[in-house]
Amino acid sequence: MNKFRPFAVVRGINDVASAVALKLAEAGYAVLLAEALQPAVTRRGQSFADAAFDGTAHFEGMRCRRVEDAAGWLRDGARDIACCAQPLEALLSALQPEVLVDARMRKRAMPEGQRGLAPLVIGLGPNFAAGENCDLAVETGWGEDLGRVVEAGPTRALTGEPRPVGGWGRERYVYAPVAGLFRTALNIGEAVCQGQTVAHIGDTPVAAPRSGRLRGLVHDGVFVAAGAKCIEVVPEGARFTGLAERPARIAQGVIGAILQRGGLPPLALAAIAGVLRNAQSGEMPLFAATLGFDRRELRALAADIPVAAQPEWGPDAHLLCASQTPPLFAPLTQLLLAHRAPGLAERPARWLAHAVAAAGFGHRHLWQDLGLSGRLEVSRLLGLCFPALAARNTRDLKWKRFLFLALGERVGIPDLSPPGCGECESHAACFSPALHTACPSFGAGHFPSTSTQETNHAHQRP
């Protein structure tokens, strides 16, 4: 297993569990969804649920694959998100996950105690109590608390009423009138008329409650319990596929819970290690080997993040590296830290900010000097750890170009250019006149002004 991709197990494969799996995978975890062999999920177009039936499912650009057991997934390199019906105990024993998330969303059911099953256990929704049956919990009900991390005590009680969609509330749902095998020939997204037979449970017909589109529909051939939700009809124009707002906010809460525990997501660990590795191999300016830290702080970083440990340089070599630090390095780290994610502890945030800033002064693409696989991973990294800053890149500029434009506005140097850009094949696209004012204003006066002489020095190759 890649040392930068620890395991996470998510219980459930509904829309919320799928959103959590998606966000964890983006953060660098190898994710497995633990669910029954034939899950009675309704919002299948907004989840990975169909992987349990069809073998694979695609959701928001990621693939989920059904596996028979964790061992087989491991043999294949754990590349995709997986779903598996193997008993939880066997999955946990095989994977030893760093994170376990209970996203089954069982509403009124009291969850079993799960603390100790993984280093961090996160419970979602009603009846979870942080410090009792889980380590941390996340609120899942609509309102200001949606996605909030609960550090101690219970989550809010179930309110019982769904949020209206186009003015339709509970009347858009159908609950199974009897228990039995759910049979249907219809699919998610199909148009139905009020009163139309959508499915049968045994010999009992089940009709559409309104005229509209099927957003929720249990898969054909699945057993449903009496009273279980089995159909949802939404008005024309309402979304029935893709990531919905509520699951997305809950998933962000899960990431917040991980950050709140003082950890960095695996993608951030890979980036820190990537910068140090590239600096040691001579691929980056000399100062990057120190990340702008003294020897004591580098030892602390290596102790806390062993995968980022590099051979230690002697005092003289360290001073030589530090003497090459560009004057704009500190302002760039401050810009990043001013936008760190809520809950992200200051010290690990500082380590990551220094790594990203050091990579910014390299002469290759930012993703290359961070040791990542491409621009998409940089987008995910900044979105996870510096979300307010990343959100300002509304014109989808290359990240290094964007960061230096933002830095330039802060320090009063218009159209500040990153080092190495003149040699890049993307220079014409990044510096086209249409993008000259693409960076939103960050406001003046946050940092002291920097002289032109210092700016020129910042662009010299050490």
C-alpha positions as CSV (number, residue, x, y, z in Angstrom):
1,M,0.0,0.0,0.0
2,N,1.2,3.5,-0.9
3,K,2.5,5.1,2.4
4,F,0.6,8.3,1.5
5,R,-2.8,6.5,1.1
6,P,-4.0,5.2,4.4
7,F,-7.3,3.4,4.5
8,A,-10.7,4.8,5.3
9,V,-13.8,2.6,5.7
10,V,-17.3,4.2,5.3
11,R,-20.3,2.3,6.5
12,G,-23.2,2.7,4.0
13,I,-23.5,3.4,0.2
14,N,-26.3,6.0,0.2
15,D,-25.9,9.5,-1.0
16,V,-24.3,10.7,2.2
17,A,-21.9,7.8,2.4
18,S,-21.0,8.2,-1.2
19,A,-20.3,11.9,-0.8
20,V,-18.0,11.1,2.2
21,A,-16.2,8.5,0.2
22,L,-15.7,10.9,-2.7
23,K,-14.3,13.6,-0.4
24,L,-12.0,11.1,1.4
25,A,-10.7,9.8,-1.9
26,E,-10.0,13.4,-3.0
27,A,-8.1,13.9,0.2
28,G,-5.9,11.0,-0.6
29,Y,-7.4,8.1,1.3
30,A,-8.0,4.6,-0.1
31,V,-11.7,4.2,0.6
32,L,-13.9,1.2,1.0
33,L,-17.7,1.4,1.4
34,A,-19.0,-1.3,3.7
35,E,-22.6,-2.2,2.8
36,A,-25.1,-5.1,2.5
37,L,-25.0,-7.2,-0.7
38,Q,-28.2,-5.6,-2.0
39,P,-28.7,-2.2,-0.4
40,A,-32.1,-0.7,-0.4
41,V,-30.8,2.8,-1.5
42,T,-33.3,5.1,-3.2
43,R,-31.1,8.0,-4.5
44,R,-29.0,5.8,-6.7
45,G,-28.2,8.6,-9.2
46,Q,-26.6,10.6,-6.4
47,S,-24.4,7.8,-5.0
48,F,-22.2,4.8,-5.8
49,A,-25.1,2.4,-4.9
50,D,-25.4,0.7,-8.3
51,A,-21.9,-0.6,-8.0
52,A,-23.3,-3.2,-5.6
53,F,-25.6,-4.5,-8.4
54,D,-23.7,-3.7,-11.7
55,G,-20.1,-4.2,-10.5
56,T,-19.1,-0.6,-11.1
57,A,-20.6,2.8,-10.8
58,H,-19.4,6.3,-11.7
59,F,-20.2,9.3,-9.5
60,E,-18.7,12.8,-9.8
61,G,-15.8,11.6,-12.0
62,M,-14.8,8.7,-9.7
63,R,-15.4,5.0,-10.1
64,C,-16.5,2.6,-7.4
65,R,-16.0,-1.1,-7.9
66,R,-17.6,-4.0,-6.1
67,V,-15.1,-6.4,-4.6
68,E,-15.7,-9.7,-2.9
69,D,-13.3,-9.1,-0.1
70,A,-10.7,-6.6,1.1
71,A,-7.8,-8.9,0.3
72,G,-8.7,-8.9,-3.4
73,W,-9.0,-5.1,-3.4
74,L,-5.5,-4.9,-1.8
75,R,-4.1,-7.3,-4.4
76,D,-5.4,-5.0,-7.1
77,G,-3.6,-2.0,-5.5
78,A,-6.8,-0.4,-4.0
79,R,-6.9,2.0,-6.9
80,D,-10.7,2.6,-7.1
81,I,-13.1,3.3,-4.4
82,A,-14.5,-0.1,-3.4
83,C,-17.8,-1.4,-2.0
84,C,-17.9,-4.7,-0.2
85,A,-20.4,-6.8,1.7
86,Q,-17.8,-8.6,3.8
87,P,-18.5,-8.4,7.5
88,L,-17.2,-5.2,9.1
89,E,-14.9,-7.1,11.5
90,A,-13.1,-8.8,8.6
91,L,-12.8,-5.5,6.7
92,L,-11.3,-3.8,9.7
93,S,-8.9,-6.6,10.4
94,A,-7.7,-6.7,6.8
95,L,-7.3,-3.0,6.3
96,Q,-6.5,-1.5,9.7
97,P,-8.1,1.8,8.6
98,E,-7.1,5.2,10.0
99,V,-10.6,6.4,9.8
100,L,-14.0,4.7,10.2
101,V,-17.1,6.7,9.3
102,D,-20.6,5.5,10.1
103,A,-22.7,7.0,7.3
104,R,-25.6,4.6,7.3
105,M,-28.0,7.4,8.2
106,R,-30.4,5.1,10.2
107,K,-32.3,8.0,11.7
108,R,-34.0,6.6,14.8
109,A,-31.9,3.5,15.3
110,M,-29.4,3.6,18.1
111,P,-25.9,2.9,16.7
112,E,-23.6,0.5,18.5
113,G,-20.5,1.8,20.2
114,Q,-17.7,1.9,17.7
115,R,-14.9,3.7,19.5
116,G,-11.6,1.8,19.3
117,L,-12.5,0.1,16.0
118,A,-10.1,2.6,14.3
119,P,-7.9,5.5,15.4
120,L,-10.7,7.9,14.5
121,V,-14.3,6.9,14.4
122,I,-16.8,9.5,13.1
123,G,-20.6,9.2,13.4
124,L,-23.0,11.0,11.2
125,G,-26.4,12.2,12.4
126,P,-28.9,11.5,15.2
127,N,-28.1,9.3,18.1
128,F,-24.4,9.6,17.8
129,A,-22.6,11.1,20.9
130,A,-19.0,12.2,20.5
131,G,-16.9,10.6,23.2
132,E,-19.4,7.9,23.8
133,N,-20.3,5.7,20.8
134,C,-17.9,7.6,18.4
135,D,-14.9,9.9,18.7
136,L,-16.4,12.8,16.8
137,A,-19.8,13.3,15.2
138,V,-21.1,15.5,12.4
139,E,-24.5,17.1,12.3
140,T,-26.6,16.0,9.3
141,G,-29.9,18.0,9.6
142,W,-30.7,21.1,7.5
143,G,-29.9,24.4,9.1
144,E,-26.9,26.4,10.3
145,D,-25.5,23.3,12.1
146,L,-25.4,21.1,8.9
147,G,-21.9,19.7,8.6
148,R,-20.8,21.0,12.1
149,V,-18.3,18.8,14.0
150,V,-19.5,17.8,17.4
151,E,-16.5,17.3,19.7
152,A,-18.4,16.2,22.9
153,G,-21.9,15.0,23.5
154,P,-24.8,14.1,21.3
155,T,-25.9,15.4,17.9
156,R,-29.3,17.0,17.5
157,A,-32.4,14.9,17.6
158,L,-34.1,13.9,14.4
159,T,-36.5,16.7,13.3
160,G,-38.6,14.3,11.2
161,E,-39.5,16.6,8.3
162,P,-37.6,16.7,5.0
163,R,-36.6,19.9,3.3
164,P,-39.1,20.9,0.5
165,V,-38.0,20.5,-3.1
166,G,-40.0,22.9,-5.3
167,G,-42.6,23.2,-2.6
168,W,-42.9,19.4,-2.2
169,G,-42.3,18.0,1.2
170,R,-43.0,14.5,2.6
171,E,-45.7,14.0,-0.1
172,R,-43.0,13.3,-2.7
173,Y,-42.0,10.0,-1.0
174,V,-43.5,6.6,-1.0
175,Y,-43.0,4.2,1.9
176,A,-43.3,0.5,1.4
177,P,-46.9,-0.5,2.3
178,V,-45.7,-4.1,2.9
179,A,-42.5,-6.0,3.2
180,G,-41.3,-7.9,0.2
181,L,-39.3,-8.0,-3.0
182,F,-39.3,-4.7,-4.8
183,R,-39.8,-5.1,-8.6
184,T,-39.7,-2.3,-11.1
185,A,-38.9,-1.7,-14.7
186,L,-38.3,2.0,-14.4
187,N,-35.1,3.9,-13.9
188,I,-33.8,7.0,-12.0
189,G,-34.7,10.2,-13.9
190,E,-37.7,8.8,-15.7
191,A,-40.9,10.8,-15.9
192,V,-43.9,9.5,-14.0
193,C,-47.6,10.6,-13.6
194,Q,-49.4,10.7,-10.3
195,G,-51.1,7.4,-9.7
196,Q,-48.9,5.5,-12.2
197,T,-47.7,2.1,-11.0
198,V,-44.0,2.4,-10.5
199,A,-43.3,-0.9,-8.8
200,H,-44.7,-3.9,-7.1
201,I,-43.8,-5.3,-3.7
202,G,-45.0,-8.9,-4.1
203,D,-48.5,-8.5,-5.5
204,T,-49.0,-5.0,-4.0
205,P,-48.7,-2.2,-6.6
206,V,-46.8,1.0,-5.6
207,A,-47.9,4.2,-7.3
208,A,-46.2,7.5,-8.0
209,P,-47.4,10.1,-5.4
210,R,-47.0,13.1,-7.8
211,S,-46.2,13.8,-11.5
212,G,-42.5,14.5,-11.9
213,R,-39.2,12.7,-12.2
214,L,-37.9,9.7,-10.2
215,R,-35.0,10.8,-8.0
216,G,-35.4,7.9,-5.6
217,L,-36.1,4.3,-6.6
218,V,-34.9,1.2,-4.9
219,H,-33.1,-1.2,-7.3
220,D,-35.2,-3.9,-8.9
221,G,-35.1,-7.2,-7.0
222,V,-34.2,-5.8,-3.6
223,F,-36.0,-6.7,-0.4
224,V,-37.7,-3.8,1.4
225,A,-39.0,-3.6,4.9
226,A,-42.6,-2.4,5.5
227,G,-42.5,1.4,6.1
228,A,-39.1,1.8,4.4
229,K,-38.7,4.7,1.9
230,C,-38.7,3.2,-1.6
231,I,-39.7,5.9,-4.1
232,E,-39.1,9.7,-4.4
233,V,-40.6,11.9,-7.1
234,V,-39.4,15.5,-7.6
235,P,-40.7,18.3,-9.8
236,E,-39.4,18.8,-13.3
237,G,-36.1,20.7,-13.2
238,A,-35.0,19.3,-9.9
239,R,-31.7,17.4,-9.8
240,F,-31.7,13.6,-9.6
241,T,-28.0,12.9,-10.3
242,G,-24.7,14.3,-9.0
243,L,-23.5,15.5,-5.7
244,A,-26.3,17.3,-3.7
245,E,-25.8,20.1,-1.3
246,R,-26.6,18.3,2.0
247,P,-24.3,15.3,1.4
248,A,-21.5,17.6,0.2
249,R,-21.7,19.7,3.4
250,I,-21.8,16.6,5.6
251,A,-18.7,15.2,3.7
252,Q,-16.9,18.5,4.3
253,G,-17.7,18.1,8.0
254,V,-16.0,14.7,8.0
255,I,-12.9,16.3,6.5
256,G,-13.2,19.0,9.2
257,A,-13.4,16.4,11.9
258,I,-10.1,14.8,10.6
259,L,-8.4,18.2,10.5
260,Q,-9.7,19.0,13.9
261,R,-7.9,16.0,15.3
262,G,-4.6,17.7,14.4
263,G,-4.0,15.6,11.2
264,L,-3.3,16.6,7.7
265,P,-5.0,14.7,4.8
266,P,-2.8,12.2,3.0
267,L,-2.6,14.4,0.0
268,A,-1.0,17.1,2.1
269,L,1.5,14.7,3.6
270,A,2.4,13.6,0.1
271,A,2.9,17.3,-1.0
272,I,5.2,18.1,2.0
273,A,7.3,15.0,1.4
274,G,7.3,15.7,-2.4
275,V,8.8,19.2,-1.9
276,L,11.5,17.9,0.4
277,R,12.3,15.0,-1.9
278,N,12.5,17.2,-4.9
279,A,14.7,19.7,-3.1
280,Q,17.1,17.0,-1.9
281,S,17.5,15.7,-5.4
282,G,18.3,19.2,-6.8
283,E,15.1,19.7,-8.7
284,M,14.2,22.8,-6.8
285,P,16.0,26.0,-5.4
286,L,18.3,25.2,-2.6
287,F,16.3,27.0,0.1
288,A,13.4,24.5,-0.4
289,A,15.4,21.8,1.4
290,T,14.7,23.6,4.6
291,L,11.0,24.7,3.8
292,G,12.1,27.9,5.4
293,F,12.4,26.3,8.9
294,D,15.2,26.0,11.3
295,R,16.6,22.5,12.1
296,R,14.6,22.1,15.2
297,E,11.3,22.6,13.4
298,L,12.4,20.3,10.6
299,R,13.0,17.6,13.3
300,A,9.6,18.2,14.7
301,L,8.0,17.8,11.3
302,A,9.9,14.6,10.6
303,A,8.9,13.2,14.0
304,D,5.2,14.0,13.4
305,I,5.2,13.1,9.7
306,P,7.7,10.3,9.3
307,V,7.0,9.9,5.6
308,A,8.4,13.5,5.1
309,A,11.7,12.7,6.9
310,Q,14.8,13.5,4.8
311,P,18.5,13.2,5.6
312,E,19.4,16.0,8.0
313,W,21.9,18.6,6.8
314,G,24.6,20.0,9.0
315,P,24.4,23.5,10.5
316,D,26.6,25.2,7.8
317,A,24.7,23.6,5.0
318,H,21.4,24.5,6.6
319,L,22.5,28.1,6.9
320,L,23.5,28.2,3.3
321,C,20.1,26.9,2.2
322,A,18.3,29.4,4.4
323,S,20.4,32.3,3.1
324,Q,18.9,31.6,-0.4
325,T,15.3,32.1,0.8
326,P,13.4,34.6,-1.5
327,P,12.1,37.7,0.2
328,L,8.6,37.0,-1.0
329,F,8.6,33.5,0.5
330,A,7.3,34.6,3.9
331,P,4.5,36.8,2.5
332,L,3.3,33.8,0.4
333,T,3.2,31.5,3.4
334,Q,1.3,34.1,5.3
335,L,-1.2,34.5,2.5
336,L,-1.9,30.7,2.6
337,L,-2.1,30.6,6.4
338,A,-4.6,33.5,6.4
339,H,-6.9,31.2,4.5
340,R,-6.3,27.9,6.3
341,A,-9.3,25.6,6.7
342,P,-11.4,25.9,9.8
343,G,-10.2,23.3,12.3
344,L,-6.8,22.8,10.7
345,A,-4.3,23.1,13.5
346,E,-1.8,26.0,13.1
347,R,1.4,23.9,13.2
348,P,0.6,21.4,10.5
349,A,-1.0,24.2,8.4
350,R,2.3,26.0,8.7
351,W,4.2,23.0,7.5
352,L,1.9,22.6,4.5
353,A,1.9,26.4,3.7
354,H,5.7,26.4,3.7
355,A,5.8,23.4,1.3
356,V,3.3,25.0,-1.1
357,A,5.1,28.3,-1.0
358,A,8.5,26.6,-1.6
359,A,7.1,24.8,-4.6
360,G,5.8,28.1,-5.9
361,F,9.4,29.3,-6.2
362,G,10.4,26.2,-8.2
363,H,10.8,26.4,-12.0
364,R,8.3,23.7,-13.0
365,H,4.6,23.3,-12.7
366,L,3.4,23.6,-9.1
367,W,2.1,20.0,-9.1
368,Q,5.5,18.7,-10.2
369,D,7.4,20.4,-7.5
370,L,4.8,19.3,-4.9
371,G,5.4,15.7,-6.1
372,L,1.7,15.3,-7.0
373,S,0.2,13.6,-10.1
374,G,-1.3,16.6,-11.8
375,R,-3.1,19.9,-11.5
376,L,-6.3,18.2,-10.2
377,E,-4.5,17.1,-7.1
378,V,-3.3,20.6,-6.5
379,S,-6.9,21.8,-6.8
380,R,-8.0,19.2,-4.3
381,L,-5.1,20.0,-1.9
382,L,-5.8,23.8,-1.9
383,G,-9.5,23.2,-1.7
384,L,-9.2,21.0,1.4
385,C,-6.6,23.0,3.3
386,F,-6.9,26.6,2.1
387,P,-10.5,26.6,0.8
388,A,-11.3,30.3,1.0
389,L,-8.2,31.1,-1.1
390,A,-8.8,28.4,-3.6
391,A,-12.4,29.6,-4.1
392,R,-11.1,32.9,-5.3
393,N,-9.6,31.3,-8.4
394,T,-12.9,31.9,-10.3
395,R,-11.2,32.0,-13.7
396,D,-9.5,28.6,-13.3
397,L,-6.0,30.0,-13.6
398,K,-3.0,27.8,-13.3
399,W,-2.4,27.6,-9.5
400,K,1.1,29.1,-9.5
401,R,0.0,32.0,-11.6
402,F,-3.0,32.5,-9.4
403,L,-1.0,32.4,-6.1
404,F,1.5,35.0,-7.4
405,L,-1.3,37.3,-8.7
406,A,-2.9,37.1,-5.2
407,L,0.4,37.7,-3.5
408,G,1.1,40.6,-5.8
409,E,-2.1,42.3,-4.9
410,R,-1.2,41.8,-1.2
411,V,2.2,43.3,-1.4
412,G,1.4,46.0,-4.0
413,I,3.2,44.5,-7.1
414,P,0.6,44.3,-9.9
415,D,0.7,41.3,-12.2
416,L,3.5,39.6,-10.1
417,S,4.9,36.7,-12.2
418,P,6.1,33.4,-10.7
419,P,9.7,32.3,-11.4
420,G,10.2,30.0,-14.4
421,C,7.0,31.0,-16.2
422,G,8.8,32.5,-19.2
423,E,10.2,29.1,-20.0
424,C,6.9,27.2,-19.7
425,E,4.9,25.9,-22.6
426,S,1.8,27.3,-21.0
427,H,3.1,30.8,-20.8
428,A,0.9,32.2,-23.6
429,A,-2.3,30.8,-22.1
430,C,-1.5,31.9,-18.5
431,F,-0.4,35.4,-19.4
432,S,-3.0,36.3,-22.1
433,P,-4.5,39.8,-21.9
434,A,-7.9,38.4,-21.2
435,L,-6.6,37.0,-17.9
436,H,-4.6,40.1,-16.8
437,T,-7.2,41.1,-14.2
438,A,-8.6,37.7,-13.5
439,C,-7.5,37.5,-9.9
440,P,-10.1,38.9,-7.5
441,S,-9.0,41.6,-5.2
442,F,-7.7,40.4,-1.9
443,G,-7.6,43.9,-0.3
444,A,-4.5,46.0,0.2
445,G,-2.4,46.5,3.3
446,H,-2.3,43.0,4.7
447,F,1.4,42.7,4.1
448,P,4.1,45.3,4.2
449,S,5.2,46.6,0.8
450,T,8.1,44.9,-0.9
451,S,10.7,46.8,-3.0
452,T,11.3,46.2,-6.7
453,Q,14.9,45.1,-5.8
454,E,13.6,42.5,-3.5
455,T,11.1,41.3,-6.1
456,N,13.8,40.9,-8.7
457,H,15.9,38.9,-6.1
458,A,12.9,36.7,-5.5
459,H,13.0,35.5,-9.1
460,Q,16.7,34.7,-9.3
461,R,17.5,31.0,-9.3
462,P,19.5,30.2,-6.2
